[in-house]
């Protein structure tokens, strides 16, 4: 249940409607509160810093109408600018970057503020009465609307600056890296837990576990789509209750075709359809990938920016180099973290779930394969790739990490044969030899 709620919250965060809707609801409540305060105290019976904020019925209507009309106009302009920004970001950085722009809280709050002010003024306007002997002007509510209008002027200035800064390539790359770093810290434990994690990863008890179960059945995907998350806790609970072992075949982030096997359930008794249906609910599908459990999603975003920058139509190696720097920093962080064990046990210590394990080599391939392939003809990018791998090699702690780095470096060095200039090829070989020297001096720790 927790995994599903987190998945829903992730969808809400990347939507463009939640924050503005919440602010509109707050503005409705605020308008009723302000009018109630004005009804509680007679008009003109209170002062603010020695000033009595009182206006007549016609003045109140004119002021509120002017603020409401201007706010809805500014909200329309703001929405138009946002759409133009999203279009520019999609064409320059890639459509998968739209998620980052849509979850920008600054843009959501700006749009919500303008719409909320519009709704507030409309609701206060309907409370102004001047017919007959009953005259009621909510002075406090009207003047608070004026304060909101002045505040929105400052918010409009902030929005113009924020949009101009948010589409700068370096800012986009930095924002994606911050998102990547946040998800890496959540998905992977700190290096302080390395020893206990590695001991569990080396557990080979899963091989003999097959002999304890007589019945086997497959869980198939109910529909086609991206596997966004897996509720491991629910699978553990159900497996323990039914004395079963569940082997998951697909990792979050992978596209699954309908009726394709998701997992294999091994149990003592026959796995009935009711149990299979409950277990399938632990697999959450969607129309697109999300970073909730897909650690490679944000890496792919940086790779997409770099690959687009290397395309002949854009030809921006500086942006590609900035992405390589951030990818190198991410791999340095991963080299100092322990990867979770693929084996999951119940409270009694029995193996219940085996999930595909993430590896350092897999992240290294995801980070550098496409950039290496598309940047083969660019000497600055090729050289910087080797320099970044050298930096990562200095942080390596395990033999498989060194092997993954050396594999990438070897392919980069072989691909440098496409460079037309001999001096550039020599520079690449020099960086490659420096990397090999770092890896040769590396002694894996016990």
N, C-alpha and C positions, 0 to 999 in steps of 0.2 A: 504493500500500500504506500509506503514511504517513497519508493522509487517512482510509482505512478504519479504521486502528488508532486514530486520534484520535476517530473517530465511536464506536467501541466503548468507548473510555475515557470519553467523554462520557456514554454510557448507564450505565456502571458507576458513575460519580460520582453520578448522580442516582438510583441504586437504594438501597434501604434494607437490603439484605442483605450487601453486599460487606464493609464495615468490620466488622460484627458477626461475620461468618464468619471473616474474617482473625484477629480477636481470639480466637475460639474455638480456631482452629488453634494460635495461640501459647500459649493456656492448656494445651492438651494437651501440647505440647512442654515447657512449664514444669513441669507436674506430673511428667512422667517425669524431668526433670532434677533436681528437688528430691528425689524419692524415691531417685534414684541417688546423690546426695550423701549422703543419710542412710544408705544401705547402705554407702557407702564409709567413713564414719566411724561408729563405734559410738555408740549413743544416750547422751547425757550427756557425751560426751568433748569437747564444744566449748561455749564460752560466748559470749554477746553482751553486751558492756558489763558483764561480771561476773555476768551472769544466765544460768543454765542453763535453756533453754526445753524442759523435759521434761514430758510428761503420760503417764498410763497409757493402756492400750488402750481402756478404756471411756470415759475422758475424751476421748480423741481422736475416737472415734466420735461421741460426743454433740456435741462442738464442731463437727465437720465436718458432721454432719447438720443441726444448727441453722443454720449459715451457708448451707448449700445450700438448705434449705427457705425461709429468709428471702429469699435472693437471687432465687429463681425467682418468689416472690410479688411482690417489688419490681419485677422485670422485667415481670411481667404488668400491674402498675399503671402502670408507665412506658409500656408499649405502649398501654394504654387512654388515657392522657393525650395521647399523641402522636396517636392517631386522632381524639380530640376536637379537638385543635388543628388538624389537617388539615381536618376538617369545617368548623370555624369560619373558617379561612382561605379555603376554597373558597367559602363563602357570602358572605363579606364582601369579599374582594379579587378573587375569580375563580378558576376551576378551573386556569387556566394558571399560577397562583402556587404550586400544589402542588409543582411541580418544585423551586422554590427552598427550600421547607421540607424536602423529602425529601433534598436534597443538603446540608443543614445537618450539618456534621461533628460538631457538639456533640451533637445528638440521636443520631447513629449511634454515637458513642463511648460515650455513656451506656448505651444499650441493650446494646452489645457488652460493656461492662465487667461488667454484672450477669450476663449469660448466661455469659461466660467464667469468672467466679468460681464460678458454679454447677457448670460442667463440671469445673473444677479441683478443687473439693472432692469431687465424686463419684469422680474418678480417684484422688485421694489416699486417700479412704476405703477403696477396695478393696484397698489395699496394707497396711492395718493387720491384723496377725495376732496371735492370742492363744491359739490352740488348741495343746494339748500343751506340749512343752518349747520350741517355737519361738515366741518373742514378739518382734514387730517393730513398733515405733511410729516412723513418720517424723516426729520431733519438729520438725525444721526446716520440713518441708513443712506440718505442721499449724499451726505458729505463723505461717508466711507466709500461710496462709489467713485467720488472724485479722487480720493486717495488711491484707489485701485487703478484709475486711469493714469495718474502720474507714475505709479509704480510700473505699469505696463509700458510706458514710454522707455524707461530704463531697460526693461526686459527686451524690448524690440531692438535696442542698441546692442545688447548682449547677444541676441540671436544673430544679428548680421555679422558680428565678430566671430561667433562660434561657428557658423556655417563656413565662413571664409577660411578659418583655421582647420576645420575638420576634413577638408578635401585635399590638404597638402599631403604629398606622398609620405614624407617622413612621419607626420602625425598619424597617418593611417597605419603605417607599419608598426609604430610604437604602440598604438592602441590594440592592434591584433596580438602583439607580443605580450602585452599585459594580460590580455584575456587568456592566452596560452599558458602563461606562468601561473595564473590563478587556478586553471584547471589541472595543471601538472601537480601543483601542491595538494590539490584535493584528491586526485586519483592515485598518487604514489606516495608512499611513506618517506619519512626523512631517513638519512643515512644512519642515524643512531640506531635504527631498528634493523640494520642490514643483517646482522648475524642470525637473529631468530627467523627472519624472513627467508634467508638463504637456506637454513636448515629445513624449513618446511617445503621450500621449492625442490629440495633434493629428495623429498620423500618419494619412494618408489612403491609404496604400498598399493597403488591403484592397479598394478598388474595382477596381483593375486586376488583383488576384489572381485574379478569377473567370476571366479569359481564359486562364489557364495550365492549366486543368483541363477535361477532356472529359466525365468521368462524375460523376453526382450521385445520391446516395441519402440516405434519411432514416433516422435512428435513432429508433425508437419506444419508448415506455415499456413495460416488461414487465408492469407491474401498476399499479394505482391507489394513490396515496399521496402523502405530502409529500416533495418533493425536499430531503433534508437536507444533502447535500454533493456536490461534484463534484471528482473527482481530476484536476485540471488537469495535473499532472505526467505522469500516465499517458497522458492524451490527447495531450500534446505529444510524448511518446516514440513513441506509435503513429503519430501523424500524420507525424512525421519519417521513421520507418522505411518508411512506405507512400507518401511524397510526397503528402500530402493536406492539405486545409484544412478545419477543423471549425468550423461556426458553431452555437453553442449558443443555443437559443431560450428556455430557462427558467432563472430564477435560483433558487438555494437558498431554500427557504421557501415556494415556490409549490406548490399542489396540482396533481398531474398525473394525468390519466385514462389508463387502460390503452390502449395503441396510439396515444396522442397523440405527435406528433413532438417529440423532445427536442432534436435537432440535425440539421444537414444536413452531409453529408460530400461534399466535392468532391475528386476524385482523378483522376490521369492514366488509371489502369486502372479496371476495374469494381470496385465495393465489394462483395465477396462476403459471404455470411452469417456466415462464421467471423470475419471482421474486425469486422462489425457487432456480433456477440455479445460480443466482447472489449471494444469501445468502450462498450457499454451498461453493462458492469460498473463503469465509472468513475463512474456516476451512482448515488448511494446513496439509497435510499428508506426511509421509516419511517412509522409511524402518527401521528406528531406532529412539530411543528417543533422544531428545536434551534438554539441560538445559535452552533454551530460555524462556519458560513459565512453564516448568516442574520442580517445586522446589524440588521434591523428587528424581530427577535423580542423582544428585551428592551425596545425602545421600545414595542412593542405591549403589553407587560406593564404599563408605567407608564400607558399610555393606558387600559387596562382598569380599573386601580384608579381613575383619575380619573373615567371614565364611570360606574362603579358608585357612586362617591361623589356624583355629580350626579343619580342616580336619585331619584325622589320618595320611594321607600321608605327611603332612607338619608339623603339631603339633608345631605351633609357637604362644604361648599365648601372648608373648610380643607385637607382631604386632597387635593382636586382642585388647589388652589393649590400645595401641596407637590409634586405631580407635575409641574405646569407649571414650577416652579422647576428641577426636575431635568432636564426635557426641554430647557429653555432652556440649561442648562449643557452638556448633551450636544451641542446644535447649535452652541454657541460653540466647543466642542472640534473638531467636524467642520469648522467654517468655517476653522480654522487647520491643517487636515490636507489633504494631497493625496490625491485618490481614485486608486486603481490604474487603470492603463490596461486597456481591454477587449481589447487586442491582446497576444497572447502569441507569442513567437518562440522558435525552437529555437536551439541553440548556434551555428549558422551564420548566424543573422540572418534566416531565412526565416519569414514569417508562417504560423503553424500553427493557432492557435485564436483565435476571436473570441467572447468571452463578453459577456452583457448587463452594462452598466456601471451601478454605483450612482451616484446623483446627489444633490447637496445638496437640490434641490427635492423629490425623492422622500422623503427623510427628513423634511423640513419638513412635507410633506403628511401623512405617516404620524403625525407627532407631534401635529399640531394640528387636523386635519380633524374627527375625531370629537369632540374636546373642544369645538371651536367649535360644532359642530352641536348637541350635547347641552347645552352651557352657554349657549346663546343667551339664555335667560330669566334668567340670573344676572348681575347687574351686577358683583359683585366678581370673578367668573371672567372676564368679558369684559374688564374693565379690566386685570386682571393679565395676560391674554394679550397685550394690546398693549404693556404695560410689558416683558414678557419678550421680545417680538419686537424692541422697541427696543434692549434689551441685546444681543441677537444681532446686530442690524444694525450695532452699533458694532464687531463682530468680523468683519464681512463683508470679503472681499478680492477677490471676483470679481463681475462684473456679474450673472451668473445667480443668485448668492446673494441679491443685493439684489432681483432680480425675484421670487424665490420668497418672500422675506419680505414684499414689498409686496403680492403676491397674497393671502397669508393676511390681512394687515392690512386690505386693502380688503374682503374678505368679512366679516371681523369687524365692521368699521364699518357695513357695510350691514345685517348681522344685528342690530345694536343697535337697529334701529327697533322690535324687539319689546319693548323695555324700556318699562314703563308710565310711569316717572317721567322728566320732561323734564330734570331736573338730572343724572340718571344718563346720559342720552343725550348731554348736553353734556360730561360727564366723559370719555365714550368718544371723542367728537370731538376733545377736547383732547389725549388720548393719541395719537390717530391723527395729528393735525397734528405732534406732536413726533416721531413715527416718520418721517413723510414728510420732515421737516426733516433728520433724521439721514441718511436715504437720499439726499436731495438734495445734502447736503454731501459725500457719498461720491464719491471719484474712483478708479475702478478702476486698479490697478497694472498696469504692462506685464508 
